[in-house]
Structure formats: structure tokens, C-alpha cells
């Protein structure tokens, strides 16, 4: 079974916010929907806070901050994944 890659044409680079992008699955230009997921930077901040002595729950704060998470861009029309912006 071959894994085919479909090129995605963006107006600007993928970032942490929504961008206008052409979806190759539904052939429309849409504003991407962004979902945030914990990534490497989130876990590094958590570990750093834990090592600094913030063990009373403060080390979990990075999991509540979207600016420390990866941004997954999806098409709001057909729900196809358009790309992921990784912090690290």
C-alpha cells in the first residue's frame, strides 16, 4: 500500500494561528482550523519547572498554555489534516 503525499498550497507559512490555505481534498481555499497538542517544548518546560522545585502542580502550567504547544491545521470543511506547526 503506497503512502501518497498531497501537496498543500498555503498563502503564508503555517504558524500558531489560522492561515488561508488551499485544501487539496475538497479543492477549496479555506481558513484553517487550529487544534493545539502538547509537543516537545511543552514537556521540556514541564520538566524544567519540576527540576526548579515547582512540584506542587506548577509544573503542569505549560499544558494549559497554547503558545507552548504544537499547532495542527485542519480543513474546516472536510476535516483533512493540512499540516502541523511544531515549536521544536
KASULBEL-V867092 format. One line per field, one symbol per residue. burial: + if it has 24 or more other C-alpha atoms within 12 Angstrom, else -. A space follows every 50 residues. Layout:
burial->???
This chain:
burial->-------+-----++++++++++------+-++++++++--++-++---- ----------+++---++++++++++---++++++---
